[in-house]
Amino acid sequence: MAKRESTKARGHEGEDLPRAAVRPERRLSAAWLIPLAALVLAGWLGLSAWWQRGVVITVQLPAGHGLKIGDPVRYRGITVGEVRDLRLARNLDHVTVTVGLQKDADALARAGSRFWVVRPRLRLTQVEGLETLLGPRYLAVVPPAPGSAGDAAPRRQRDFVGLTEPPVVQRIEPGDLEIVLEAPRRGSLSPGAAVTYRQLHIGHVLSVGLASDGGAIEARVHVRKAFRQLIRQNSRFWDSGGVRTDLSLTGLTLELDSLEALLAGSVAVATPPPDEAGGHVLTGHRFSLAEKADDEWLEWAPQIAVGSSLLPPGAMLPQPLRATIRWKQGLLFKKRRSLGGWVLQTTNGLLGPTDLLSAQRGSNTEPGSVSLEVAGRDIALPDTPAWSSNGVATLDVTVGETMWPASRIRMPSEPEDCIAVADPAGPPFPLAAARLTPTDGPAWIADPAISLDESWHGACVLSRRDGLLVGVLIIEDELVRVSLLKAP
């Protein structure tokens, strides 16, 4: 509203009359709202870009190998950053690469992370970086293994020195074993050569070089945590690569361990029986490398429990036995039926699902037709097992030599990270605590997204924290359940 001010004015009759004075009211123009909104939007975009900018690091490489600005940085096969700049050092002896990591990948900028350029590489035993023949080169990164720096996380770091070659073992996990082999000559040893036990890969040769005094060849060997129990003080190593010939009156004999051993070299190991094997070895232990194996070494067959990379060091894996229960069922025409699963020999008896260890199959089951086939034996089952609870039972029978001690069984109070072990020759299946839901009874229900079929019925469930047996896997009507065990 305009303000009115009284002033004196003279009328027709000479009188002084009040007169209104009009002043315009000041208002903010709408035109100012547009630049104000633009300023707020620019500030928000700038703040968002600052928040999502990630971490900028530098990697010093001996050569660029065709790397360009804009090429990706990858971890586990996905892009986690990009190359922003490449510069040649002033002394011309290396290349400095500036890398921008994504916000969710800033944990890669930690002490211990390793970087290298992935490019096409043709070896006698494998081809690497094939995708870079048609696509761009890229910078690969591997962070330090969890627990490699103790309980504290590795410190943040912004400057790194890249690797000349890809690492032989990308991640050395806590609990892995590193030993040193000494040999009078190199033989077939080379970085990346396999270390085998009964022709099964248990590790790799990390590096080969002269000893500090030049008197021998030293090879650093990495053994995976799952197999470190096999390496004892009296273990014997020999060069199993190349071709060995023997010319005699009967002809020429060629001895070849494998084609891979011929092309890339190989180291084999044998361990005597437990009473002669000696104690466990620690990182840095030295062994002599023989040129060939003695006949006695090849005859050694120790019963040593091996572990898993998913369990703590020293934790052993159970040896479940495949079992099949068979019975006849029907009214007039009897049909032969069967159900398969896994059982475990323990010091308290044979442990497994109740439907495998009980003769109760329904009213139409032919009496005396129920039997259990396990470990090459046919066992007549009683109607009632020695113990049964929550879908798990024990049978008072011994069918296996390797027994799981009752002292390594416990009942957890809440879901925890576990592994399921079925076929001893196959890999364990990880069960994350986040995918296990407790029930009213002593059991956990697994997330339906977990892909386990009936072949895992009766698998042993071990805690990843201490390697103890905590339950048995029960699979019924596509429902996966962990039936928890009561500690003895």
C-alpha positions as CSV (number, residue, x, y, z in Angstrom):
1,M,0.0,0.0,0.0
2,A,1.2,3.5,-0.8
3,K,1.8,5.7,2.2
4,R,-0.2,8.9,2.5
5,E,1.4,12.0,4.1
6,S,-0.7,15.1,5.0
7,T,0.4,18.4,3.6
8,K,-1.4,21.7,3.6
9,A,-3.2,22.9,0.4
10,R,-5.3,26.0,-0.1
11,G,-8.9,25.4,-1.2
12,H,-11.4,27.6,-3.1
13,E,-12.3,29.5,0.0
14,G,-8.7,30.2,1.1
15,E,-8.7,27.3,3.6
16,D,-5.7,25.2,4.1
17,L,-6.7,21.6,3.1
18,P,-4.6,18.4,3.6
19,R,-3.1,16.9,0.5
20,A,-1.9,13.3,0.1
21,A,1.7,12.5,-1.1
22,V,2.2,9.1,-2.8
23,R,5.5,7.2,-2.5
24,P,6.1,3.9,-4.3
25,E,6.8,0.8,-2.1
26,R,10.1,-1.0,-2.7
27,R,9.8,-4.7,-3.8
28,L,12.4,-7.4,-4.7
29,S,12.2,-8.0,-8.5
30,A,11.5,-11.5,-9.7
31,A,14.5,-11.2,-12.1
32,W,16.8,-11.6,-9.1
33,L,15.5,-15.1,-8.4
34,I,17.0,-16.7,-11.5
35,P,20.6,-15.9,-10.8
36,L,20.1,-16.8,-7.1
37,A,18.7,-20.3,-8.1
38,A,21.5,-20.8,-10.5
39,L,24.0,-19.9,-7.8
40,V,22.4,-22.5,-5.4
41,L,22.4,-25.1,-8.2
42,A,26.0,-24.5,-9.0
43,G,26.9,-24.8,-5.3
44,W,25.0,-28.1,-5.0
45,L,26.6,-29.5,-8.1
46,G,30.1,-28.4,-6.9
47,L,29.5,-30.0,-3.5
48,S,28.3,-33.2,-5.1
49,A,31.3,-33.4,-7.4
50,W,33.6,-32.7,-4.5
51,W,31.9,-35.5,-2.5
52,Q,32.2,-38.0,-5.4
53,R,35.6,-36.9,-6.6
54,G,37.3,-39.9,-5.0
55,V,41.1,-40.1,-4.4
56,V,43.9,-39.0,-6.7
57,I,47.1,-41.1,-6.5
58,T,50.3,-41.4,-8.5
59,V,51.9,-44.7,-9.6
60,Q,55.5,-44.8,-10.7
61,L,56.0,-47.4,-13.5
62,P,59.2,-48.5,-15.3
63,A,57.4,-48.2,-18.6
64,G,54.0,-47.1,-19.9
65,H,53.4,-50.1,-22.2
66,G,50.9,-48.1,-24.3
67,L,48.9,-46.8,-21.4
68,K,46.9,-43.6,-22.3
69,I,44.9,-40.9,-20.6
70,G,41.4,-42.2,-20.0
71,D,42.4,-45.9,-19.8
72,P,40.6,-47.7,-16.9
73,V,41.9,-48.9,-13.6
74,R,40.4,-52.3,-12.7
75,Y,40.0,-54.5,-9.7
76,R,38.2,-57.8,-9.7
77,G,37.3,-57.2,-13.4
78,I,35.4,-53.9,-12.8
79,T,36.5,-50.3,-13.4
80,V,37.4,-48.5,-10.2
81,G,39.1,-45.4,-11.6
82,E,40.9,-44.0,-14.7
83,V,44.2,-42.7,-15.8
84,R,44.2,-38.9,-15.7
85,D,47.8,-38.0,-16.7
86,L,51.1,-39.6,-17.8
87,R,54.4,-37.9,-17.5
88,L,58.0,-38.9,-18.2
89,A,60.3,-38.4,-15.2
90,R,62.9,-35.7,-15.6
91,N,65.7,-38.2,-15.3
92,L,64.0,-40.4,-18.0
93,D,64.1,-43.6,-15.9
94,H,60.4,-44.1,-15.2
95,V,56.8,-42.9,-16.0
96,T,54.6,-41.2,-13.4
97,V,50.9,-42.1,-13.9
98,T,48.2,-40.0,-12.2
99,V,45.2,-42.0,-11.3
100,G,41.7,-40.9,-10.1
101,L,40.0,-43.6,-8.0
102,Q,36.2,-43.6,-7.6
103,K,34.8,-42.7,-4.3
104,D,33.7,-46.3,-3.4
105,A,37.2,-47.5,-4.3
106,D,39.3,-45.2,-2.0
107,A,40.1,-48.2,0.2
108,L,42.5,-49.3,-2.6
109,A,44.7,-46.3,-1.8
110,R,46.3,-48.1,1.1
111,A,49.9,-49.1,1.9
112,G,50.5,-52.5,0.3
113,S,48.4,-52.1,-2.8
114,R,50.1,-53.3,-6.0
115,F,49.7,-51.8,-9.5
116,W,50.8,-53.1,-12.9
117,V,49.9,-52.6,-16.6
118,V,47.9,-55.4,-18.1
119,R,49.0,-56.0,-21.7
120,P,49.0,-59.0,-24.0
121,R,51.6,-61.6,-22.9
122,L,52.1,-65.0,-24.5
123,R,53.7,-67.7,-22.4
124,L,54.3,-71.4,-23.0
125,T,51.6,-72.4,-20.5
126,Q,49.1,-69.5,-20.7
127,V,48.0,-66.3,-22.5
128,E,47.5,-63.2,-20.4
129,G,45.8,-59.9,-21.2
130,L,44.1,-61.2,-24.3
131,E,41.3,-58.6,-24.0
132,T,43.8,-55.8,-24.5
133,L,44.6,-56.9,-28.0
134,L,41.4,-55.2,-29.2
135,G,40.6,-53.0,-26.2
136,P,42.6,-50.5,-24.3
137,R,45.4,-51.4,-21.9
138,Y,44.5,-50.9,-18.3
139,L,46.1,-50.6,-14.9
140,A,45.3,-53.5,-12.5
141,V,45.4,-53.1,-8.8
142,V,45.3,-55.6,-5.9
143,P,44.9,-54.4,-2.3
144,P,46.7,-55.9,0.6
145,A,45.2,-59.0,2.1
146,P,42.9,-58.6,5.1
147,G,44.9,-58.9,8.3
148,S,48.3,-58.4,6.7
149,A,48.9,-55.4,8.8
150,G,47.5,-56.8,12.0
151,D,44.2,-55.6,13.4
152,A,44.6,-52.0,12.2
153,A,43.8,-51.2,8.6
154,P,46.8,-50.3,6.4
155,R,47.6,-46.6,6.4
156,R,46.4,-44.4,3.6
157,Q,48.9,-43.8,0.8
158,R,49.0,-41.5,-2.3
159,D,52.3,-42.5,-4.0
160,F,53.0,-46.0,-5.2
161,V,55.7,-47.8,-7.1
162,G,54.2,-50.2,-9.7
163,L,55.4,-53.7,-10.6
164,T,57.4,-54.5,-13.6
165,E,55.6,-57.8,-14.2
166,P,52.3,-59.1,-12.9
167,P,52.6,-60.8,-9.5
168,V,52.9,-64.6,-9.6
169,V,50.5,-64.8,-6.6
170,Q,48.1,-61.8,-6.6
171,R,47.1,-62.1,-3.0
172,I,49.1,-63.6,-0.2
173,E,46.6,-64.4,2.5
174,P,47.3,-64.5,6.3
175,G,48.3,-68.0,7.2
176,D,50.0,-68.7,3.8
177,L,53.5,-70.2,4.1
178,E,56.7,-69.0,2.4
179,I,59.8,-71.1,2.4
180,V,63.2,-71.1,0.7
181,L,64.6,-73.9,-1.5
182,E,68.3,-74.2,-2.0
183,A,69.7,-76.0,-5.1
184,P,73.2,-76.3,-6.6
185,R,71.8,-75.2,-10.0
186,R,68.6,-73.7,-11.4
187,G,67.3,-76.7,-13.4
188,S,63.8,-76.1,-14.5
189,L,63.0,-73.5,-11.8
190,S,61.3,-70.3,-12.9
191,P,59.0,-67.8,-11.3
192,G,55.4,-69.1,-11.6
193,A,56.4,-72.7,-11.6
194,A,53.9,-75.0,-9.8
195,V,54.6,-76.6,-6.4
196,T,52.8,-79.9,-6.3
197,Y,51.9,-82.6,-3.8
198,R,50.9,-85.9,-5.5
199,Q,50.5,-83.8,-8.7
200,L,48.0,-81.5,-7.0
201,H,48.9,-77.7,-7.0
202,I,49.5,-76.4,-3.5
203,G,51.6,-73.3,-4.3
204,H,54.0,-71.5,-6.7
205,V,57.6,-70.5,-7.0
206,L,57.7,-66.7,-6.4
207,S,61.3,-65.9,-7.5
208,V,64.6,-67.6,-8.4
209,G,68.0,-66.1,-8.0
210,L,71.5,-66.5,-6.7
211,A,72.2,-66.7,-3.0
212,S,74.0,-63.6,-1.5
213,D,77.3,-65.4,-1.6
214,G,76.8,-66.8,-5.1
215,G,77.2,-70.4,-3.9
216,A,73.7,-71.7,-4.6
217,I,70.4,-71.0,-6.2
218,E,67.6,-69.8,-3.9
219,A,63.9,-70.1,-4.8
220,R,61.2,-68.5,-2.7
221,V,58.1,-70.7,-2.6
222,H,54.6,-69.8,-1.7
223,V,52.3,-72.5,-0.2
224,R,48.6,-71.8,0.2
225,K,47.2,-71.8,3.8
226,A,45.0,-74.9,3.1
227,F,48.1,-77.0,2.4
228,R,50.6,-75.7,4.9
229,Q,50.0,-78.6,7.2
230,L,51.6,-80.9,4.6
231,I,55.0,-79.1,4.9
232,R,57.0,-80.5,7.9
233,Q,60.6,-80.4,8.9
234,N,61.4,-83.7,7.2
235,S,59.5,-83.0,4.0
236,R,61.5,-83.5,0.8
237,F,61.5,-81.3,-2.3
238,W,62.8,-82.2,-5.8
239,D,62.8,-80.7,-9.3
240,S,60.0,-82.5,-11.2
241,G,60.1,-80.3,-14.3
242,G,61.8,-81.1,-17.6
243,V,62.4,-84.5,-19.1
244,R,64.6,-87.2,-17.5
245,T,66.1,-89.9,-19.8
246,D,67.5,-93.3,-19.0
247,L,69.4,-95.1,-21.7
248,S,70.0,-98.8,-21.0
249,L,70.4,-102.1,-22.8
250,T,66.6,-102.4,-22.9
251,G,66.1,-99.1,-24.6
252,L,65.5,-95.4,-23.9
253,T,63.2,-94.4,-21.1
254,L,61.7,-90.9,-20.9
255,E,60.2,-89.7,-17.6
256,L,57.8,-86.7,-17.8
257,D,55.8,-85.4,-14.8
258,S,53.3,-83.4,-16.9
259,L,53.3,-81.1,-20.0
260,E,53.0,-78.0,-17.8
261,A,56.0,-79.1,-15.8
262,L,57.9,-79.6,-19.0
263,L,57.1,-76.1,-20.3
264,A,57.2,-74.0,-17.1
265,G,59.0,-76.2,-14.6
266,S,57.7,-77.7,-11.4
267,V,58.7,-78.6,-7.8
268,A,57.3,-81.6,-6.1
269,V,57.1,-82.3,-2.4
270,A,56.6,-85.5,-0.3
271,T,56.2,-85.8,3.5
272,P,56.9,-88.9,5.5
273,P,54.4,-90.5,8.0
274,P,53.5,-88.3,11.0
275,D,55.9,-90.2,13.4
276,E,58.8,-89.3,11.1
277,A,57.5,-86.0,9.6
278,G,58.8,-83.7,12.3
279,G,57.1,-80.5,13.5
280,H,55.4,-77.7,11.5
281,V,57.6,-75.1,9.8
282,L,57.4,-71.4,9.8
283,T,57.9,-68.8,7.1
284,G,61.5,-68.6,6.0
285,H,62.3,-72.2,6.7
286,R,65.0,-73.6,4.3
287,F,64.9,-76.9,2.5
288,S,67.3,-78.5,0.1
289,L,66.1,-79.2,-3.5
290,A,67.0,-82.6,-4.9
291,E,67.4,-83.2,-8.6
292,K,65.1,-86.2,-8.5
293,A,63.0,-88.1,-6.0
294,D,64.2,-91.2,-4.1
295,D,61.9,-94.2,-4.5
296,E,61.2,-94.1,-0.8
297,W,59.7,-90.6,-1.1
298,L,57.2,-91.7,-3.7
299,E,56.0,-94.4,-1.4
300,W,55.2,-92.1,1.6
301,A,51.5,-91.9,2.3
302,P,51.0,-89.9,5.5
303,Q,47.5,-89.3,6.9
304,I,47.7,-85.5,7.4
305,A,44.5,-83.5,7.7
306,V,44.6,-80.5,5.3
307,G,42.6,-77.3,5.9
308,S,41.0,-74.6,3.8
309,S,41.8,-71.0,2.9
310,L,38.4,-70.1,4.4
311,L,39.4,-71.4,7.9
312,P,42.0,-70.2,10.4
313,P,45.5,-71.6,10.0
314,G,45.8,-75.1,11.5
315,A,42.1,-75.8,11.3
316,M,41.4,-79.1,9.6
317,L,38.6,-80.1,7.2
318,P,36.3,-83.0,8.0
319,Q,36.1,-86.0,5.7
320,P,32.4,-86.6,5.1
321,L,31.4,-90.0,3.7
322,R,28.9,-90.4,0.9
323,A,25.9,-92.5,2.1
324,T,22.8,-93.9,0.4
325,I,19.8,-95.3,2.2
326,R,17.7,-97.8,0.3
327,W,14.3,-99.4,1.0
328,K,11.2,-101.0,-0.6
329,Q,7.9,-99.2,-0.3
330,G,4.4,-99.9,-1.7
331,L,1.2,-101.8,-1.1
332,L,0.9,-104.5,-3.8
333,F,3.9,-103.6,-5.9
334,K,7.0,-102.8,-3.9
335,K,9.3,-100.2,-5.5
336,R,12.9,-99.7,-4.6
337,R,13.6,-96.2,-3.3
338,S,16.8,-94.5,-2.2
339,L,18.0,-91.2,-0.7
340,G,21.6,-89.9,-0.8
341,G,23.5,-87.6,1.4
342,W,26.6,-87.1,3.6
343,V,27.5,-88.5,7.0
344,L,30.5,-87.9,9.2
345,Q,32.4,-90.4,11.4
346,T,32.9,-88.9,14.8
347,T,34.1,-90.3,18.1
348,N,30.5,-90.4,19.2
349,G,29.3,-92.4,16.2
350,L,28.1,-91.7,12.6
351,L,26.6,-88.2,12.4
352,G,24.2,-87.2,9.7
353,P,20.6,-86.3,8.8
354,T,18.0,-88.4,10.6
355,D,16.3,-89.4,7.3
356,L,19.6,-91.2,6.4
357,L,20.2,-92.9,9.7
358,S,16.7,-94.1,10.7
359,A,14.8,-97.1,9.4
360,Q,11.4,-95.3,9.8
361,R,10.2,-94.7,6.3
362,G,6.4,-94.8,6.6
363,S,3.6,-97.4,6.9
364,N,4.1,-98.9,3.5
365,T,7.8,-99.8,3.9
366,E,8.7,-103.4,3.7
367,P,10.1,-104.6,7.1
368,G,13.8,-105.4,7.0
369,S,14.3,-103.7,3.6
370,V,15.9,-100.5,4.9
371,S,19.7,-100.5,4.7
372,L,22.5,-97.9,4.6
373,E,25.4,-98.1,2.1
374,V,28.4,-96.2,3.3
375,A,32.2,-96.7,3.1
376,G,31.7,-99.9,1.0
377,R,29.5,-101.5,3.7
378,D,25.8,-102.4,3.9
379,I,24.5,-101.5,7.4
380,A,21.0,-102.6,8.6
381,L,19.4,-99.6,10.3
382,P,17.5,-99.7,13.6
383,D,14.1,-98.0,13.9
384,T,15.5,-95.5,16.4
385,P,19.1,-94.0,16.1
386,A,21.3,-93.7,19.1
387,W,20.5,-90.0,19.3
388,S,18.2,-87.7,17.2
389,S,17.3,-84.1,17.5
390,N,16.1,-81.4,15.0
391,G,16.6,-83.5,11.9
392,V,20.1,-84.8,12.9
393,A,21.0,-88.2,14.3
394,T,23.9,-90.3,15.3
395,L,24.3,-94.0,14.7
396,D,26.4,-96.2,17.1
397,V,28.6,-97.6,14.4
398,T,32.2,-97.1,13.1
399,V,32.8,-97.2,9.4
400,G,35.7,-94.8,8.9
401,E,39.3,-94.6,10.2
402,T,39.4,-90.8,10.3
403,M,37.2,-89.6,13.2
404,W,36.1,-86.0,13.9
405,P,36.7,-85.4,17.7
406,A,33.7,-84.5,19.8
407,S,35.8,-81.7,21.3
408,R,35.7,-79.9,18.0
409,I,31.9,-79.5,18.1
410,R,30.1,-76.5,19.6
411,M,26.7,-74.7,19.4
412,P,26.8,-71.1,18.4
413,S,24.6,-68.5,20.0
414,E,23.8,-66.5,16.8
415,P,24.5,-66.7,13.1
416,E,28.1,-66.4,12.1
417,D,30.2,-66.8,8.9
418,C,30.5,-70.5,8.1
419,I,31.4,-72.9,5.3
420,A,29.6,-76.1,4.2
421,V,31.9,-79.1,3.5
422,A,30.5,-82.1,1.5
423,D,32.7,-83.7,-1.1
424,P,36.2,-83.8,0.3
425,A,37.6,-83.4,-3.2
426,G,35.4,-80.4,-3.9
427,P,35.6,-76.8,-2.7
428,P,33.7,-75.7,0.4
429,F,30.7,-73.5,0.0
430,P,30.8,-70.2,2.0
431,L,27.7,-69.3,4.1
432,A,27.6,-65.6,5.2
433,A,26.0,-64.8,8.5
434,A,23.9,-62.1,6.8
435,R,22.2,-64.9,4.8
436,L,21.3,-67.0,7.8
437,T,18.2,-66.4,9.9
438,P,17.7,-68.0,13.3
439,T,14.5,-69.9,14.1
440,D,12.7,-70.8,17.3
441,G,14.6,-74.1,17.4
442,P,18.3,-74.7,17.2
443,A,18.6,-74.0,13.5
444,W,19.2,-71.3,10.9
445,I,17.3,-70.9,7.7
446,A,19.4,-70.0,4.7
447,D,18.4,-67.3,2.2
448,P,16.6,-68.7,-0.8
449,A,19.2,-67.0,-3.0
450,I,21.8,-69.5,-1.8
451,S,22.2,-72.0,-4.6
452,L,22.5,-75.4,-3.0
453,D,20.8,-78.6,-4.3
454,E,20.1,-82.0,-2.8
455,S,23.6,-83.1,-3.3
456,W,24.7,-81.0,-0.3
457,H,22.2,-82.8,2.0
458,G,24.1,-83.7,5.2
459,A,27.1,-81.5,4.6
460,C,29.2,-80.4,7.6
461,V,28.9,-76.7,8.6
462,L,32.0,-75.3,10.1
463,S,32.6,-71.9,11.7
464,R,35.1,-69.7,9.9
465,R,36.1,-68.1,13.2
466,D,37.6,-71.2,14.8
467,G,37.0,-74.1,12.4
468,L,34.7,-76.0,14.8
469,L,31.7,-78.1,13.6
470,V,28.5,-76.2,14.4
471,G,25.8,-77.9,12.4
472,V,24.7,-80.1,9.6
473,L,23.1,-78.9,6.4
474,I,19.5,-80.2,5.9
475,I,17.9,-79.8,2.5
476,E,14.2,-80.6,2.3
477,D,11.6,-79.4,-0.3
478,E,14.2,-76.8,-1.7
479,L,14.5,-75.3,1.8
480,V,18.1,-75.1,3.1
481,R,18.5,-75.3,6.8
482,V,21.5,-75.5,9.2
483,S,20.6,-77.8,12.0
484,L,22.8,-76.8,15.0
485,L,24.6,-79.3,17.0
486,K,24.7,-79.6,20.8
487,A,28.2,-79.5,22.2
488,P,29.2,-82.7,24.1
